[in-house]
């Protein structure tokens, strides 16, 4: 009887252990599901609500993860320092600025730190495969929502001329669709099985590609080509890649000649014209007429940003004018429905940093990009498909942020938040 009682106790302990393990597993999966749903919801909401609300939601999300895990990950600390120190001296340089302008400056300049830190926390909750599944799901959901709303608001004419009929009808788009499309193309080549079958994979490819087409944005096409090119360097035979690149270069040259020969095409009515003439649009120079300023506004505001920065004191040249420093446009410009003579934000993110955080801030941001590129190259030296995938993603995302920071202040733009979160996730995952 005594031995039988001992056996019952041992069996009860085993059952109790199994039940606890199952409850722990179920709780962990529930948390992952909730966090995934929240992040996807925020990415969707960006298309419809104000940036200030989105900022608040992401801050809430960061603290929610920290509360759930009862700790806040701040490693690798070099990234935190590169993003946090400029914010600290930015506050110091803002003492004489108007509070509302200071708040706006901090609002934008804090975006990289918040997003990268969210990525750090998520690396402690998700493994690589499950995070990529999150990206896949987010891309598919946003693509479907964007397509449905575009058809509902613009009709099927949007498919015939997306640049004139569909652009900004829902929103500017989301880079998560580019990431999701890249996963459809290349995840299987790196042994990352995130699709149940090839039909699911092709549905995802078609869905995301259709959404990117309706975005009608040169930025997203450039990013997509960049990702495909860098992934192809690792997955395609070099001779085949050279032939394809040569063919694409020839096609692009022919299209460029044709577009520039058409007098009726302009930045207002042609995505191809806008893409081919991008360098002219962002070239930094002073314009004299309102027509030139409106046509090449990004180049003009970059010029005015440089003028604002270069007129500062020695201290301001080093540390910037602070969060509240405005860029004087010297004339009233109609932007987002209102007339502005001085603006708190400019499209060229590097000039944005110069004005707000000075030459030292620019050094810190360039170091930020160099760090991630270097870590990506290190991953390519391993004999692991997972590490190769991570390395190419790190390099591709970093270059994407560098490019978009020239044309749309991408590093400080909520539109690119998922790229920063993914950077933080991948680099933190590497250090696990």
Buried (B, 14 or more C-beta within 10 A) or exposed (E): EEEEEEEEEEEEEEEEEEEEEEEEEEEEEEBBEEBBEBBBBBBBBBBEEEBEEBBEBBEEBBEBBBEEEEEEBEEBEEBBEBBBBBBEBBBEBBEEBEEEBBBBBBBBBBBBBBBBBBBBBBBBBBEBBBBBBBBBBBBBBBBBBBBEBBBEEBEEEBBEBBBBBBBEBBBBBBBBBBBBBBBBBBBBBBEBEBBEEEEBBEBBBEBBBBBBBBBBBBBBBBBBEBBBBBBBEBBBEEEEBEEBEEEEEEEEEEEBEEBEEEEEBEBEEBBBBBBBBBEEBBEBEEBEEEEBBBBBBBBBBBBBBBBBBEEBEEEBBBBBBBBBBBBBBBEEBEEEEEEBEBBBBBBBBBBBBBBBBBBBBBBBBBEBBEBBBEBBEEBBEEEEEBBBBBBBBBBBBBBBBBBBBBBBBBBBBBBBBBBBBBBBBBBBBBEE
